[in-house]
Amino acid sequence: MEQIRAFVSVAERQSFTGAARSQMRTQTAITRQIRSAEDILGVRLVLRTRGHVEGLTEAGTRLLPFARKILATVEDAWSSLERPSVRGKIRIGIMDDIDVTWLLRIVTRFKAMHPDCDVSAVSDFSVHLERRLERRDIDVAIIKRLVTDASPAPGITVRREPLVWAAGPGFRWDHDRPLPLVVFHESCIYRQHVLTRLDEQKIPHRIAYEGLSYAHVRSAVFAGIGISALAESQLEVGGLQRLGNIGGVALKALDPVEIVMCVVSGREHPALSAFIRETANHML
C-alpha cells in the first residue's frame, strides 16, 4: 500500500519532492518505494532524469487508474468504520439516456459504506424522473438538462460538459437525401434541440433511428445509421467522432448539458442527507 500511495502521489504531482511533502516522508523514501514497486513488477513506472519526473511510462499510465481505485477502496473501507452508521430508505432515479456506469458505481459505493440503508434505484428518461420526483415516488433524481440562458432550475449541478454532434467512423451523407438522424425517444431533451438546430439552418433531415436507451442509440450511431447529439465524454466511450461540419456545411453548436441532482422537498432523514452529501462530493 505504501508503494501504491507513493506512485499515485508522484504521478499526480509530477515531482518526488512534492510527493514526499504530501506524504510527510523524505524524498529518498519516496524514491525507494517507487524503485521497489518497479523491481516487483519488472517494469519502469516513472520516467525520470537526475531525480526529476518527466512523466509516466506506458506501464505507469496503465497502472495509475487501478492504483487510484485501490486507494479509494481502502479509504472507503476505513470511512465505513469511522463514520456513524445511518439507517433509512432511499429511492433513487437515474437517467437512462446517457452512459450511467459511473453513476451506478456511486450508488454501489454508498451502499457498501452504509449497509444498513435500504437503497433502491430506477432508470428512466430525465423528464419522467422529474415527474416521479414531483409525485414523491422517488427521493433523489439524477437527471440531465440543457444549459440555457434561462433562470437556473433547482438542484445541485454535479457535472457540466459540451453537447456535440456525433457520427460513427466513416459516416457519409448523400446530399440528395435528408440528413439521417439517430435520436432518443420523444421524451429526451436532446431530440427537440437537435431538430430545432437543423431547422434553423434549413438542413433537410429525417429520423432514421429512434432508441429508448443510450446503448441502443450509441450502437446505431456507431453503425453509421445517422448522426446524433451526445455529451462530449461519450464519444471516446463509443468509438465515435465529433462533427464540426458535414458535407461542407458547418453545423450550429449545441447548448452544453449538465447533470443535476434534484431532491424531493420536505422529506429529510439522516440516510438521505448522507447520500446527497457523499454523492455530491464524489461527483464534483
Secondary structure, DSSP 8 states (H G I E B T S, - for coil): -HHHHHHHHHHHHT-HHHHHHHHTS-HHHHHHHHHHHHHHHTS--EEEETTEEEEE-HHHHHHHHHHHHHHHHHHHHHHHHHS----EEEEEEEESSS--HHHHHHHHHHHHH-TTEEEEEEEE-HHHHHHHHHTTS-SEEEEEEE--SS---SSEEEEEE-EEEEE-TT----TTS-EEEEEE-TT-HHHHHHHHHHHHTT--EEEEEEESSHHHHHHHHHTTS-BEEEETHHHHHHT-EEESEETTEE------EEEEEEE-TT---HHHHHHHHHHHHHH-
